[in-house]
Amino acid sequence: MPLSLPPSFSSRPIVRKIEQRFGLPGFARLLKLLEQLAESPSPESGVIELPASDWREVLQVGQLELHVFLAYLASDGFLALEPDPESGSP
């Protein structure tokens, strides 16, 4: 499934918040997250099943930064987190 973003994507409130909080690396990580969703086996479900180690690799972050980034998105209602059995983290 190709990733198709609306022309005004970067002006959406959550995207602006991410860019303000995490800078351009945060914006890039948000796009990487959306790419993972588009490439997932069932993107229409809105679920991406990856262990924390894979998320760290995809988003090029450490464990703490991954947690902070995903928790920030979750606190805004952009996504929901489930504990990762691999490490007990999202």
N, C-alpha and C positions, 0 to 999 in steps of 0.2 A: 504494500500500500504506500503510495507516495505521500510525502509530507507536504501539505499545502497550507500555508499560513495566510491570513487576511492581510491586505495592504497596511492596515493600521495596527498590526500585531504589537509593534514596539510601543505604541501609545496606550495599550491596555493597562489598567491600574496595577495588576500583579506584576506585569513585565517591568513597568516603571519602578515599582517597589524593589524588585530583584536587582535592577540595574543600580538604583540608588544605594542599596545595602551592600551588594557584592561586586559592583562595578561591571565592566565588560566581561570578565571571566564568569560572573554569575549569569549574565545574559547568554553566554555561550553554553554554559552548563544546562540552562533551561532548554535551549534548542537541542542539546544532546539528549536530554530526557525525553523530549517530544519525538526525536528520531527513534529512540528505543521503543516508544509506544507504537509508532508507525510500523516498525519492523517486527513487532512482537507477533506471535502466532495468532492471536485474536485481538487486534487493536480495538475492535468495536466493544470489547468487554471493558476496556479502560484499565486492564490489569497488566502489570509487567512483573514477572516473577524472576528476580535476579537476587543472588546473595549479595551481602554488603561488599564483599571483596570485588565482585564484578562491577558494582556501582562505583566503587572507588577507582577502578581502572577506567571505566567509561568516562567518568566525570573528572578524572585526574586530580583527585583530592585525597587527603588523609581521612582517617576514621572520624576524628572530631569535626573537621570541616564538612564531611558528608552529612553527619548528624545535624549540624547547625543549618546547612542548606535545606535539607529535606524537612526538618522541623519548621523552618520558616515558611516553606510552601504549605505545609500541613496546617500551620496556625492560621493561614489566610484562607483555608478551605480549598486550595488548588489541588491537593491530593490527600489521600489517606495512607497512613503507614501501618504496616504489620511487622511485628518483630521478626528478625532474621534468626532462624534456628542455628545458623552457622556461628554467630557471635553474640546473639542477643541484642543486636542493634538493627536499625532500619535498613 
